[in-house]
């Protein structure tokens, strides 16, 4: 039996650092550190939300873990407005056998 060869990679939705820096005010080196920590601690996704994601930020912003319980309205708002800083990519490769 022959299987077709296939490749698939999940689109991570991550924006380029230049775009994120302009809209969020977060420097590329800080974004890189966030991504490194996410990989190190096996975080699936880092999502920026609120004023930083909208671009009307001040000096501080909130950070939450979406895997923990929270008010449904807050979670919905974060998922709607959030910008992906990091998301673990999925890559599947098949070969003919």
C-alpha positions in Angstrom: 0.0 0.0 0.0 1.3 3.4 -0.9 0.7 6.5 1.1 0.8 10.0 -0.4 3.6 12.3 0.7 2.3 15.4 2.6 3.6 18.3 4.6 1.6 20.6 6.8 2.6 23.4 9.1 0.2 25.3 11.4 0.0 29.1 10.7 1.0 30.6 14.0 -0.6 34.0 13.4 2.5 35.7 14.8 3.1 39.2 13.5 6.6 40.4 12.5 8.5 42.1 15.4 8.6 45.5 13.5 4.8 45.5 13.4 4.4 44.5 17.0 6.9 47.1 18.1 5.1 49.9 16.3 1.6 48.9 17.6 2.6 47.7 21.1 5.7 49.7 22.1 7.5 46.4 23.0 11.1 46.3 21.7 12.1 43.3 19.5 14.7 42.1 22.0 11.9 41.9 24.7 9.7 40.0 22.3 12.5 37.6 21.6 13.0 37.0 25.4 9.3 36.3 25.8 9.4 33.8 23.0 12.6 32.1 24.4 10.9 31.8 27.8 7.7 30.4 26.2 9.7 27.7 24.5 11.8 26.9 27.6 8.7 26.5 29.7 6.7 24.8 27.0 4.0 27.5 26.8 1.7 26.9 23.9 0.8 30.5 23.2 1.6 34.0 24.4 -1.2 36.5 23.6 -1.0 40.3 24.2 -4.3 42.0 24.9 -5.9 45.2 26.1 -4.4 48.6 25.5 -1.0 47.2 24.2 -2.8 45.1 21.6 -5.1 48.0 20.6 -2.2 50.4 20.5 -3.6 52.9 23.0 -1.3 51.7 25.8 0.3 53.4 28.8 3.4 52.2 30.7 1.7 49.1 32.2 -0.5 46.2 30.9 -2.1 43.0 32.2 -0.8 39.5 31.8 -3.0 36.4 32.4 -2.9 32.7 31.8 -5.8 31.7 29.5 -5.7 28.1 30.8 -6.8 29.3 34.2 -10.4 30.2 35.2 -11.5 33.8 34.5 -14.6 35.7 33.8 -16.0 34.7 30.4 -16.3 38.3 29.3 -12.6 38.9 29.9 -11.5 35.8 28.1 -13.8 36.6 25.1 -12.3 40.1 25.0 -8.7 38.8 25.1 -9.4 36.3 22.4 -11.1 38.9 20.2 -8.5 41.7 20.6 -5.3 39.8 21.4 -2.2 39.7 19.3 -0.1 36.6 19.1 3.5 37.1 20.3 4.3 33.4 20.3 2.6 30.2 19.4 4.1 26.8 19.2 4.2 25.6 15.6 3.0 22.2 14.6 4.8 20.5 11.7 3.7 17.1 10.3 5.6 15.4 7.5 4.5 12.2 5.8 6.4 10.0 3.4 5.7 7.2 1.0 5.9 3.8 2.5 
